[in-house]
Amino acid sequence: MKELIQAGEFFNKLSEAQKKDLEEAVAEDIFFLEDDLQKKIISLLNDVDHRLGTNVRRRNDFTT
C-alpha cells in the first residue's frame, strides 16, 4: 500500500528523539482500546516500520 510506504518514509526521516516521542504518543493513545484493535494497530505499525511496531508493543507490554 502506498500509504504504508509513505508513512515508513516519514518515520525514517524523524530524529531518534522524534521517533521515541511518536512511539510513546501512539502507545498512550491505544492503551485503553480493546485488545483486538490494539493488535490490528500494532500490525499496521509493523507494516510501516518493524521497529515502530515493536517499540509501541513493548511500551504497552503487549503479548504477540
N, C-alpha and C positions, 0 to 999 in steps of 0.2 A: 504494500500500500504506500502510495506517495506520501501520505500524511505521516506515517511512521518514519519514513526516511527523513523527511523534513524535521520532525521532532528530534530524531537522533543527531542530525547535523547541528541543530540549535544547541542541544545538550552538550555536544562535544566542543562547542565554541566557548562555553562558560568556563570561568576560572574554577579552580578547585573549591574555593570558598563559596562561590555561587552554586556549584553542584551540591555541596553539602546543605546549603540553605534550601534549595529546591527539594532535595530528598526529605529533609525534616518537615517542610511545609506539606508535602504530599502525604507523608506518613501520618501527620497530625490530622489532616483533612479526612483521611479514610479510616481512622482508628475506630470510630463508633459505627461504621457501616456494617451491614450483615456480612458474614464470613464469605458467602459465595460472591458477593460483589467485590469485596476486598481482593479475593483471589483473581477475579477477572481483571481488575485494575492492575494488579501485580503482573499478570500475564502480558497485558498490553505494554506495561513499562519495560518488561524484559524484551519485548519485540523492538522497542525504541532503542534501548541500550541495556545490555545484560547487567552492567554494574549498577545502573539506576534501579532496576527492578530488584536486584539482590539487596542493595542498601536500604531501600524502602521496606522490604520484607523484614530485614534484620532489625530495623528501628522499631518495628511493631511486633517483633518476635513471632512472626507467622510460622507455621509449620507447613511444609510442602508435601 
